[in-house]
Each structure stands twice: as structure tokens, then as C-alpha cells.
Amino acid sequence: MSKQYRFPENFLWGSATAAYQIEGSPLADGAGPSIWQRFAHTPGRMLNDDNGDVACDHYNRWRDDVGLMKQLGMQGYRFSVSWSRVMPEGRGRVNPKGLDFYERLVDTLLENGIQPTATLFHWDLPAALDDRGGWLNPDIADWFGEYSEVMYKRLDGRIKRWATLNEPWVVTDGGYLHGALAPGHRNRFEAPIASHNLLRAHGKSVQVYRAVGKHEVGLVVNIEPKYPASQSPEDLAATRRAEAYMNRQYLDPVFFGTYPEELREIFGEAWPEWPQADMDLIRQPLDFIGVNYYTRNVARHDEANWPLKVSPVRQTQHTYTETGWEVFPQGLTDTLTWVKERYGNPKVFITENGAAFFDPPKAERGRVRDPLRVSYLRQHLRAVHKAIEAGCDIQGYYVWSLLDNLEWSLGYSKRFGIVHVDFETQTRTPKDSARYYASVVASHGEAL
Ligand SMILES: OC[C@@H]1[C@@H](O)[C@H](O)[C@@H](O)c2[nH]c(CCc3ccccc3)c[n+]21
């Protein structure tokens, strides 16, 4: 008899996507360009010169995609709003057709018994705001507050759970320190400023929500647990730096109103003194935390690896995904118990978890066999259950992703979907992992 994996009665099972990765039609019906529209059309930035002009054509196929979620028995759907579709210049003028798109999507989700969760910012900053300095301009907290108010006033009540930002760490590390993601800056002095303004904007949005909203608002962070490659003082210090830089840099200010002291050690003269008023703004009480988990990192000291002086150590005993991430489900349990112990057992949703494994560009006779993804999901859902048994307040799980989609600068080369997309025909085909996940949802976890 398999172990009974009982999940809390109200545990929410869903899937997640993001606007620029699935919608296509980035400039349709009055939408303004985002920095990802710009970045994807800048030669050399995107693998195979892929871009989001079409993606999964979700902007036109959204009704069928909701039908797909219904067919799979999804209870929740986490999507993101394209800021520049709703406010083409990022501030001031609202584009009614942009708002209408999200209103129709939300109403149709509700008609199909699917709870919508919206992320207001999933990396696609309006290009017009980037022209004004973007996340480097302190005024962006007010710009984001203005955009948040438009969305909260229009859709709060139908949307009962909002996330302000998706992964401020990735926006900062990818967009401002290493330059692999839009807006493609590589500047040790800019990164802390962008990161701090992201958190200020988050705080402002939460303040706005408390004034006009009646339900829940939270923050989505990526957490990657760090394990020392050895017990040497250098590797232990490197592990602590890596853990502070990725995992504590955002939740500590939100829960404690302070940054980890390792950040000054990492950035040195590039780490400013922050005004107390900013830390008070950031520290708005939240209704939940969204945790995105994919993998762990085994860390060693590496003097040459600027500016963290940490490098990962490949683990030969485990499988790796197509994105080079170790399959390590225990890391999810460790992450969830770490959040519980450090931040006082806040309400947590796993807002992303999934993997890219090789899938063929076309389905074969209506099937896509993805045993590695089935195994990945089974192991990680069991890891979630282990955390729940350890007393963690985990209230839902969103698989990344519903659809194969644009994996940012890696283009369409990495498939994370439980549903296969044939990008030549836009045909959707549920993979074996979709059937498996649907059976888990239908049995409320007992089929794990
Ligand atoms: O890479 C898969 C997904 C993206 O498609 C999502 O848009 C994004 O929210 C997301 N975050 C992570 C983990 C953090 C990370 C992102 C990019 C590169 C390395 C780590 C993985 N993913």
C-alpha cells in the first residue's frame, strides 16, 4: 500500500505562466513595448534570435487554454499582467483594451471554477519607464503604485490573491549585474540600487493594496538552498554569502526591515547606506509568500568569481535538467522548513516548481512521453508533503509551467510545460506529466 499523501483540505493545485513568455501580440490593441520586447529584438541577446512576438499566441488562444486547464482539473492559475499592455507608457494613460484582455481572462477562469492569482510584474517592465531609468529611478515605486492601483481597483475581488513582483533577485542579478536578462546591464553599482527600488516598489504596492484591496497580497521569491562543498572556513563563508545574496536579500527586509550584513561584504563600496524610511516602506506585512523552487546549489569559495566569490560544484550522483539544474527534491523540503523557521511559518504557496527535459518539437500520435518530468513532479510533490508534515503552512502548488513557452533569453529551446506546444501549428498536447499531475489533483495528492 503506498504511503497516504494527504494534503490540507483547502490545498490549491494549479499551474503558472507569465505574460511575455506565452501571450505573443506584444504591441496589439494599443499595448506599449516592454523591455523584453526591446531585448528580444536586439541582435545577439536571444538564443536562435527567438522572441515573444507570437510565443504561445495566448493573447488569441486564451479561451482554449482556460479550457485546457479545466480539462486537467486545475483549481488555480497563476499568470502575470503585462504592465505596458495596461499602461502603454507605464504611467498615466490606461489602455482599455489591455485591461479588457485580463478582465475577460479572469472572468472566464472564474466561470470554470479556477482561482486566478495575478503577478503584477514578471520582468516585462514598460520600455517607456526604462527610458526614465527604470528600476534605477527611485520614482519607480510611485509608478508601480499607480499601476498597482489601476489593477487592484479593476479586478480585486475577482482576483483574491495578488503577487506584486516575481523574483526581484533574478531581475537584479540577471538584468543589472550579469546582464543576461533585460535590460542587460552589467554594473556592480547599479545592481543594489535596482534591487532596493524593486523592494520599495513592492512596499508601495502593498500600501496601495491595504488602501483599496480586500483580499490577499504577497511577494514571489526564488529560493535556492545552498550547501557547502566542504566544511573548510572558505567554503562555509562562501555558502553563507550565496545564501544571503539569493535567499535572504529579499525576505529579511520584508520580515525584519534589515538587509543581511553579507551584502556589504559582497558589494563593498557599491552597497549604499539605505534610509530607514525605505526599510519601513519595504517592511509591509504580507498575507503570503510565493516560493519558486527548482534546484539547490553546492557552493565553494572561488576567488575569481566576481563579485560573490562563489562557484557551484556539479553533483555527479543526481540527474540534471536541460537548464543544468540538479534534480534535488530534498532541497524543496529544506527550503520550506527554512522559511518556516526563519520567518515564523508564514503562509506559503509554491508559486513555481518544474523542470525542462528534452521534449520533441512535435507530439507523436497525440502523445508526448516525459517520464523524467513525471518523476520530477512526483518527487517534489512528496517533498512538499514532507514539509507539510513538518508543520509548514503550505497552502498551494503551481507547476511551472502550464505550457511550453519562451524561456527568456534561452528562447524556445527549453520546454518546461506539462502541455506540449507545437510552435509551428500552436497545437497543444497534454504530456504524460499533465495526465499524471491531473491524477494527483483529482485524488488531492493520494495518487502521488
Ligand atoms: O526558468 C524557468 C522559470 C522561468 O520561466 C520563470 O519565468 C521564472 O519565474 C523562473 N525563475 C526560476 C528560478 C530562478 C532562476 C531564473 C532564471 C535563471 C536562473 C534561476 C525559474 N524560472
The ligand as a Tripos MOL2 file, in Angstrom:
@<TRIPOS>MOLECULE
LIG
   22    24     1     0     0
SMALL
NO_CHARGES

@<TRIPOS>ATOM
      1 O1         13.4520   29.0910  -15.7630 O.3       1 LIG1
      2 C1         12.1620   28.6200  -15.5650 C.3       1 LIG1
      3 C2         11.3290   29.6950  -14.8730 C.3       1 LIG1
      4 C3         11.0460   30.9130  -15.7670 C.3       1 LIG1
      5 O2         10.4680   30.5010  -16.9930 O.3       1 LIG1
      6 C4         10.0990   31.8450  -14.9840 C.3       1 LIG1
      7 O3          9.6330   32.9410  -15.7530 O.3       1 LIG1
      8 C5         10.8250   32.4050  -13.7600 C.3       1 LIG1
      9 O4          9.9050   32.9020  -12.7900 O.3       1 LIG1
     10 C6         11.7420   31.3800  -13.1490 C.ar      1 LIG1
     11 N1         12.5040   31.5420  -12.0620 N.ar      1 LIG1
     12 C7         13.2650   30.4310  -11.9210 C.ar      1 LIG1
     13 C8         14.2740   30.2160  -10.8390 C.3       1 LIG1
     14 C9         15.2220   31.3930  -10.7770 C.3       1 LIG1
     15 C10        16.0790   31.4550  -11.9760 C.ar      1 LIG1
     16 C11        15.6100   32.0820  -13.1050 C.ar      1 LIG1
     17 C12        16.4250   32.2000  -14.2320 C.ar      1 LIG1
     18 C13        17.7060   31.6620  -14.2020 C.ar      1 LIG1
     19 C14        18.1520   31.0190  -13.0630 C.ar      1 LIG1
     20 C15        17.3460   30.9110  -11.9490 C.ar      1 LIG1
     21 C16        12.9580   29.5810  -12.9300 C.ar      1 LIG1
     22 N2         12.0130   30.1670  -13.6690 N.ar      1 LIG1
@<TRIPOS>BOND
     1     1     2 1
     2     2     3 1
     3     3     4 1
     4     3    22 1
     5     4     5 1
     6     4     6 1
     7     6     7 1
     8     6     8 1
     9     8     9 1
    10     8    10 1
    11    10    11 ar
    12    10    22 ar
    13    11    12 ar
    14    12    13 1
    15    12    21 ar
    16    13    14 1
    17    14    15 1
    18    15    16 ar
    19    15    20 ar
    20    16    17 ar
    21    17    18 ar
    22    18    19 ar
    23    19    20 ar
    24    21    22 ar
@<TRIPOS>SUBSTRUCTURE
     1 LIG1         1 GROUP 0 **** ****
